[in-house]
Every structure is written in C-alpha cells, then in structure tokens.
C-alpha cells in the first residue's frame, strides 16, 4: 500500500486543505487489500470527510473504506482541512490473493 498526502490549497479563512491517496500497489491483479488501517494521531478535519472512506476508530487508528476491499491498482482518495497535515502512514493491511 502506498499513501501519498499533499497540500492542495486553503479555505478563505486560511485553513489549509490536504488530499490523501491510498493506492494498492500489489502486482498480482487478484490481490485485494482488506482492513486497511492508518496511523493517524488525533485525526480530525474542519470539513466533512466521509466516514465510509476514512474514519478514526481510536486515537492513532483510522480505517479506510470501512475495511472493505481495495483491488490491485485501485486508489482511495479523500481530502481534509486542518491547521497542519497529520502524519499518516499505513499501519496494517490484510491481503487476500485468489
């Protein structure tokens, strides 16, 4: 799994906005990533981030796509707004290759 994050702008009130892409880089087209967890600190956003795409379960533990599968080559994308970027990294994933 590859997680890339970058600043994409800011709101009129000056709050920065960030985009995040989580990509399943598995070379086997039949490998699906399930239960993707991200180390996310005290993640919160001043704008709504769909909880079906990315949500904090507990301090330091966020879940991607409700734990559902992310196919090989598929990306999950979301944006958030906060005074500073969170230090996000994939902490665990379960691959199913059929």
Residue pairs with C-beta under 8 A, 6 or more apart in sequence:
1 22
1 23
1 24
1 25
1 33
1 36
1 70
1 90
1 93
2 21
2 22
2 23
2 25
3 20
3 21
3 22
3 23
3 38
3 88
3 89
3 90
4 20
4 21
4 23
5 18
5 19
5 20
5 21
5 85
5 88
6 18
6 19
7 16
7 17
7 18
7 85
8 17
8 18
8 19
8 79
9 16
9 17
10 16
10 17
11 17
11 46
11 47
11 81
15 46
15 81
15 82
15 83
16 81
16 82
16 83
16 84
16 85
17 47
17 79
17 80
17 81
18 79
18 80
18 81
18 82
18 85
19 77
19 78
19 79
20 54
20 77
20 78
20 79
20 80
20 88
21 75
21 76
21 77
22 36
22 38
22 64
22 70
22 75
22 76
22 77
22 90
23 73
23 74
23 75
23 76
24 31
24 32
24 33
24 70
24 71
24 72
24 73
24 74
24 75
25 72
26 33
26 72
26 73
26 95
26 97
27 72
28 72
28 97
29 72
29 73
30 72
30 97
30 98
31 72
31 95
31 96
31 97
32 69
32 70
32 71
32 72
32 95
32 96
32 97
33 69
33 70
33 93
33 94
33 95
34 67
34 68
34 69
34 70
34 93
34 94
34 95
34 96
35 63
35 67
35 92
35 93
35 94
36 63
36 64
36 65
36 67
36 70
36 90
36 92
36 93
37 57
37 61
37 62
37 63
37 64
37 90
37 91
37 92
37 93
38 54
38 61
38 62
38 63
38 64
38 88
38 89
38 90
38 91
39 60
39 61
39 62
39 87
39 88
39 89
39 90
39 91
40 56
40 60
40 61
40 62
40 86
40 88
41 59
41 60
41 86
41 87
42 56
42 59
42 60
43 56
43 62
43 80
43 86
43 88
44 56
44 82
45 80
45 81
45 82
46 81
46 82
47 79
47 80
47 81
49 55
49 78
49 79
49 80
50 78
52 65
52 66
53 64
53 65
53 76
53 77
53 78
54 62
54 63
54 64
54 65
54 76
54 78
55 62
55 63
56 62
57 63
61 91
62 88
64 70
64 76
65 76
69 96
70 76
80 86
